[in-house]
Structures are given as structure tokens and as C-alpha cells.
Amino acid sequence: MADVVEDIVQQVQENLTESANAAATNGTAKIPSTPEGMALAYGTLVVMAMLPIFFGSMRSVKHHKEQTTAFEKTGEKPDTMTSKDAMMFPIMASCALFGLYMFFKIFSKDNINFLLTGYFFFLGVMALSHLLSPVISSLIPASIPKIPYHLSFIQGPTEGERDDKETYLIDYKFTTHDICCFIISLIIGVWYLLQKHWIANNLLGLAFAVNGVELLHLNNIVTGCILLGGLFFYDIFWVFGTNVMVTVAKSFEAPIKLVFPQDLITNGLNASNFAVLGLGDIVIPGIFIALLLRFDNSLKRKSNFYFYATFTAYFFGLLATIFVMHVFKHAQPALLYLVPACLGTPLLLALLKGDIKKLFAYEDHPEEKPAKETKNNKSEKSSASGDESSTKTKKETKKKESKKVK
């Protein structure tokens, strides 16, 4: 009897392992992970989400200074997101998301991913080289010369003629250090292109996130509130209301998400059960947190109070997202928890510290008043000063007349 029971148990175990292996190869199920593996995966995702926001915010301060100096020299206004752009962003993102969903439903998923992979390969190499440029430049020894190059493509007159109306179609300056960064980034990009390895995916994804936080600037707090508020409802609708977001996220093969295997401890680098975090959940709150860092610098208090407070709130919001996802066993819109944390924390602290007016009055690049308004203001001031001078002269003449009568 005992032998029969053992044979039945062994047969059941063999059937389970065969079905699990078949499901894993077909992509219909995930290999179960251990609690330690899950803790490692989600802990690493949280750290990888925090790093781009921190370093991207620091780099955004330097980029803001470069923009202001360039504006003072050339007069060209820097590109920043306006309130109208923030209002239209959730609508445009919804159209793009639903368009991708329809493409995946109608056309072959492999063909679409082939085109998108080539597009993001080019962008990823450029983003990674821009990210690695200051790091590699500091590591290259001084004995290696830093030779500058200038690549230009000019639209202008024929040879032998001079014309001031020459336009630069391409005007790119780089050095030998930049070439080294580009070669390293190209190797990583080819690695991702050939194998789609999760480490190469994360390197390109981190580069996208850091560059997004650094270069995408919200001009003021009102624009940030409009953007985060609109994407708050956008994320809730497309995750809870439909299966569009989840379908696109599973079908889209591009480095627009950070992944980490939950079965790394058991399967090593060949792990296949991944925890996923989209780059939008990093970049969108990150550009708002970077704006708060620039606001802290404008206060000149020698403390980045609002930046670190909101940065900590983002951390707890991300932990809340992971916790709720495991309790309800369902994909969660991360902005449902991140937006209240990132918006409520600085507004409440500014209200308590009495900085709420300064917070809403701050602008990265204040807009100049139109010339008509300035002329009207000058004319009003001049008329007011003329009225004052006329009243003064009338008073003086009256005093002189009274003295003569006396």
C-alpha cells in the first residue's frame, strides 16, 4: 500500500514539473519564486527607481543654469513644459497607448516590436552615452588627449560666395572622450538588440530615466500639479477600467521599464520571472521632484528641505504600491499612490512653513511681460508723476500768492 501511495505522489510531482516547465517555455505561466527572491527583486526595483530621480534632479540643476546662461547670451527661450502642454499630455498619452494596443491586436507583435526595438536602440545608445560622458571622462587618464571635433552640415550659398544667411542643419561638437562613451554605449545597445537581456534592458532604461528627469523641465508648480493630476486619472482608468495598459506592457519589448528577476536566487542570470516597474512611474514624479530641488536652490537656505521630503514621500508611495499589489494580487497603477504622496507632501509642508506663496510664485524661467503692458505701465507712471508735479506747482503758486497778499 505504501509503495502505491509513493508511486502516485511521484507521478503527480512529475506531472506538475512537466506542466510547469511547459508553461514556462510557452510563456503562459511564471515559475514560482521564493519570498527571499521577491524581497530581493522589489527591493532592487525600489533602489533603481530612486537613483534616477536623485541623480537626474542634481543634473537638472546644472542644466537649468546652462539654460539661463544661454538665454542671457543668445536670447533663445529654453524649452519647458507649459500648462497647456500638461493638460494635453494625458490625452496624447491615452491616444498613443490605445494606438499601440490596436496595433498589437491587428498586426503581428513581432513586426511591431522589431520596428520599436530599432527605434529605442538608437535613442538608448544616445541616452546612455550622454549619461556616461562625465563618468568616463573622469576615469580616462590625463595622458590620453582630449581632442575636440566639430561636425557641421550647413545650408548656404555655393562655393566662392559669401552669405550671412547660412543655416546649420547639423552642428554637433564632441571629443575623443565622447567617442569612447559612444563605443561603450553601442556595445551595450547591441547586447540588448541581440539577446534582450534584462541587465542590458535596465542599463538603457536607467539612462532614459536619468535623461528624462534631467532634461524635461516643468516651469512652475501649477504646471506640475496639472500634469500629475491628469496622469493620476489616466493611470487609474487604463489599469482598472480596461486591460489596455497591462496588454501593452506585456507585449511591448523595449527598454521602457525596469525589470528584476524574482527567481534570481534559484535560477541565476537565466531567471525568467520578472518584477516590472514602468519608466513613467519614475520620470513623471521625478521631474516634479527635480523642480522642487530647483525651488530649494532659489530660496538659498542651504538646505534642500522640500526635495528630500518629497523624495522620501515617493519612497513610501512606491512601497505602498508594492504592498497593495501583493495583497490584492492585481496590477496596480503606481501613480495612484505616488501622485498624492508627491503633491501632498510639499504643499502641506509649504503651508506649515509659510512658503506656499513662494512655492506657487516660483518659475524656472519667468516669462517677460509683453511690450504693450510695459509701455502702458510706463505711461501710467509718467502720467501719475505728471499729475503729482502739476499739483505741487499749483500748491507752490497758491503759497506765493498768499504771501504777496499779506
Buried (B, 14 or more C-beta within 10 A) or exposed (E): EEEEEEEEEEEEEEEEEEEBEEEBEEEEEBBEBEEEBBEBBBBBBBEBBBBBBBBBBBBBBEBBEEBEEEEEEEEEEBEBBBBEBBBEBBEEBBEEBBEBBEBBEEEEBEEBBEEBBEEBBEBBBBBBBBBBBEEBBEEBEEEEEEEEEEEEEEEEEEEEEEEEEEEEEEEEEBBBBBEBBBEBBBEBBEBBBEEBBBEBBBBBBBBBBBBBBBBBBBBBBBBBBBBBBBBBBBBBBBBEEEEBBEBBBBBBBBBBBBBBBBBBBBBEEEBBBBBEBBBBBBBBBBBBBBBBBBBBBEBEEEEBBBBBBBBEBBBEBBBBBBEBBEEEEEBBBBBBBBBBBBBEBBBEBBEEEEBBEBBBEBBBBEEEEEEEEEEEEEEEEEEEEEEEEEEEEEEEEEEEEEEEEE
